Amino acid sequence: MKYDDFMGEVQHRLELPDTGRAVRATRAVLQSLGERLQAGEAEDLAASLPMEVDYYLESADSGQRFDYDEFVGKVADRANVDRSDAAYYAKAVFGLVSELVSAGEIEQVRAQLPDDYEDLFALIDAEEVEE
C-alpha cells in the first residue's frame, strides 16, 4: 500500500475531515507504539508499511515500559484529542496495520505487550470472529 492510500484509509476509518488529521493520528499511534515495543520488533512491524509511515515506528525511543492507559494518554497528547478518541484512533490505525503485516507479526507484537493492551487488538479480534 502506498502512503497516500494508507492515509486515505486512516482518514476514512476515523471519519476525519482532512488528511492532515489522519497523518497526526497515525503518527501519534505508531510513535507511541514504537516507544513501547523493543527496537527489533518495531522495525519488523514497520517493514511492511509505507516508508513514510514506518518512520513513525522506527524513529521512536523504543523499549520503554508503560501501561495501556499511559499509551492512550500519549496518543491523546500527540494527536491533540481526548482520551476516548485516542483509544479509538489506536484501535483503528493498528487495525489497518494488522491488515498489511502477517498474522505472525501481529502475534509477536501482542506477545511483547502486557494484557492491559488487549483493547488495542479489539478490532482485529472482532474481524477474526466474523470470519
C-alpha positions in Angstrom: 0.0 0.0 0.0 1.3 3.5 -0.9 1.5 6.3 1.7 -1.4 8.3 0.2 -3.6 5.2 0.1 -2.7 4.4 3.7 -3.5 7.9 4.9 -6.7 8.0 2.9 -7.8 4.7 4.6 -7.0 6.2 8.0 -8.9 9.3 7.2 -11.9 7.2 6.0 -11.9 4.8 9.1 -11.6 7.7 11.5 -14.0 9.9 9.6 -11.6 12.8 9.7 -12.2 15.9 7.6 -8.7 16.1 6.1 -5.5 14.1 5.5 -3.5 16.3 7.9 -5.5 14.9 10.8 -5.1 11.4 9.5 -1.3 11.9 9.5 -1.3 13.3 13.0 -3.4 10.3 14.2 -1.2 7.8 12.5 2.0 9.4 13.8 0.6 9.6 17.4 -0.4 5.9 17.4 2.7 4.5 15.7 5.2 6.6 17.5 3.6 5.7 20.9 3.6 2.0 19.9 7.1 2.2 18.7 8.2 3.6 22.1 6.6 0.6 23.9 8.0 -2.1 21.6 11.5 -3.4 21.6 13.6 -1.9 18.8 13.7 -5.0 16.7 10.0 -5.6 16.9 9.2 -2.0 15.9 11.4 -2.5 12.8 9.8 -5.8 12.0 6.4 -4.3 12.2 7.4 -1.3 10.2 8.9 -3.4 7.3 5.5 -4.0 5.6 4.3 -0.4 5.9 4.8 2.5 3.5 8.3 4.1 4.0 6.8 7.4 5.3 4.7 5.5 7.8 7.3 3.1 9.0 9.4 6.0 10.1 7.0 6.7 13.0 7.7 3.3 14.4 11.4 3.2 13.8 12.2 6.7 15.0 10.7 6.2 18.4 12.8 5.7 21.5 11.9 2.0 21.8 11.8 -0.3 24.8 10.0 1.9 27.2 7.7 0.4 29.8 4.2 1.9 30.2 0.7 0.6 30.5 -2.2 0.9 28.1 -3.6 3.9 30.0 -0.4 5.8 29.5 -0.2 4.7 25.9 -3.6 6.2 25.3 -2.5 9.3 27.1 0.5 9.6 24.8 -1.7 9.2 21.7 -4.2 11.8 23.0 -1.4 14.3 23.6 0.3 13.8 20.3 -3.0 13.8 18.3 -4.5 16.6 20.3 -7.7 14.7 21.0 -9.5 13.4 24.1 -8.7 10.0 25.5 -11.8 8.3 24.1 -10.9 9.4 20.6 -7.2 8.5 21.2 -8.2 4.9 22.2 -10.4 4.6 19.0 -7.6 6.0 16.9 -5.2 3.5 18.3 -7.5 0.6 17.5 -8.3 1.8 14.0 -4.7 2.6 13.0 -3.4 -0.6 14.4 -6.3 -2.5 12.8 -5.1 -1.1 9.4 -1.5 -2.0 10.2 -2.6 -5.5 11.0 -4.1 -5.9 7.5 -0.7 -5.0 6.0 1.5 -7.3 8.0 1.5 -11.0 8.7 -0.6 -12.5 11.4 2.6 -13.9 12.9 4.0 -10.4 13.2 0.8 -9.2 15.0 1.2 -12.1 17.4 4.8 -11.1 18.1 3.6 -7.6 18.9 0.9 -9.0 21.1 3.4 -11.1 23.0 5.5 -8.1 23.8 2.7 -6.1 25.3 1.1 -6.7 28.7 -2.5 -8.0 29.0 -3.9 -4.5 29.5 -3.2 -3.8 25.8 -5.9 -6.2 24.7 -8.1 -3.3 23.8 -5.6 -2.4 21.0 -6.4 -5.7 19.4 -10.2 -5.4 19.7 -10.9 -4.6 16.0 -8.5 -7.4 14.9 -10.1 -9.9 17.2 -13.6 -8.9 16.1 -12.7 -9.4 12.4 -11.4 -12.9 13.2 -14.7 -13.8 14.9 -16.6 -12.7 11.8 -14.5 -15.0 9.5 
